[in-house]
Amino acid sequence: MKDLIIGGATNYDWNILKYWINSINQSGFEGDKVLILMNCDKDTVKKVSDAGFIVVGFQQDSEGNLIYPQTGRAPHVERFIHIYNFLSQHDYRYVITTDVKDVIFQKNPIDYIEKTLSEDKNLVFASESMYYKDEPWGNQNLLDTFGNFIYERFKHNEIYNVGVLAGRGHAMRDLICNIFVATQGRPIPICDQSTFNFMISMSPYRETSVYLRSEDAWAAQLGTTADPKKIDSFRPFLIEAEPKFDGNIVTTSTGIPFTIVHQYDRVPEWRKVIEAKYG
């Protein structure tokens, strides 16, 4: 059975997508590669396809550009229903889905997943190295999504990032569906992170998932651990050591290269090198 990396994007051109795409192609990953494009110019679509990715589109305008009707949902929430739809029609051994704009793969993710998932574990989650109560955006997002009753009971939880998800195909399919459904009818449109964290803090996820921290070298979440605009205020609240950059590769504090680097665009000096490497 094959493996899959899948993402979704709207209103991105090749100059934004190429880093994610090229990093996957350089990582040694050998499974299917799928990109759901909701609004995209035809030249970018061709470049994505030429790079070996299956393009999932919806409608075309008279010039051949991909277009997608407005639904009122945030694009990064909307993507989940389309990822679920694709997974419901295809069987895969392992599935990885990430944000596209600000993620690169430094290593083949399958190598890590094979060593991490035991027979009784289905999913892999990546920590942001902070608790909700200490991270201003997430803290407010949790409160706005659920109100004070749930907020007071969950604000002490560690935050896991919804932009990097991986696991067994069937489990990823159902998780993705649950995330999308949980976001519907909420008082705010951007609530995929909060609803995801609410779900995975309870059974059955607690018993069937692997909860990884930054120092486990799976995925770096640089928005909380390395953003120069925030790190001075966040540092006292980090629950583990900060990632490092050796001038070429993003590593843990002990020098182990991360498989996935998320939010690299928040760190200008690292971004310059990463974009040169994968551009």
Secondary structure, DSSP 8 states (H G I E B T S, - for coil): ---EEEEEESS--HHHHHHHHHHHHHHT--SEEEEEESSB-HHHHHHHHHTT-EEE--EE-TTS-EE----SS-HHHHHHHHHHHHHHH---SEEEEE-STTEEESS-HHHHHHHH--TT--EEEEEEEEEGGG-HHHHHHHHHHH-HHHHHHHTTSEEEEEEEEEEEHHHHHHHHHHHHHHHTT-SSS--HHHHHHHHHTSTTHHHHEEEE-GGGTSEEEHHHHT-TTTHHHHGGG-SS---EE-SS-EE-TTS-B-SEEE-GGGSHHHHHHHHHHH-
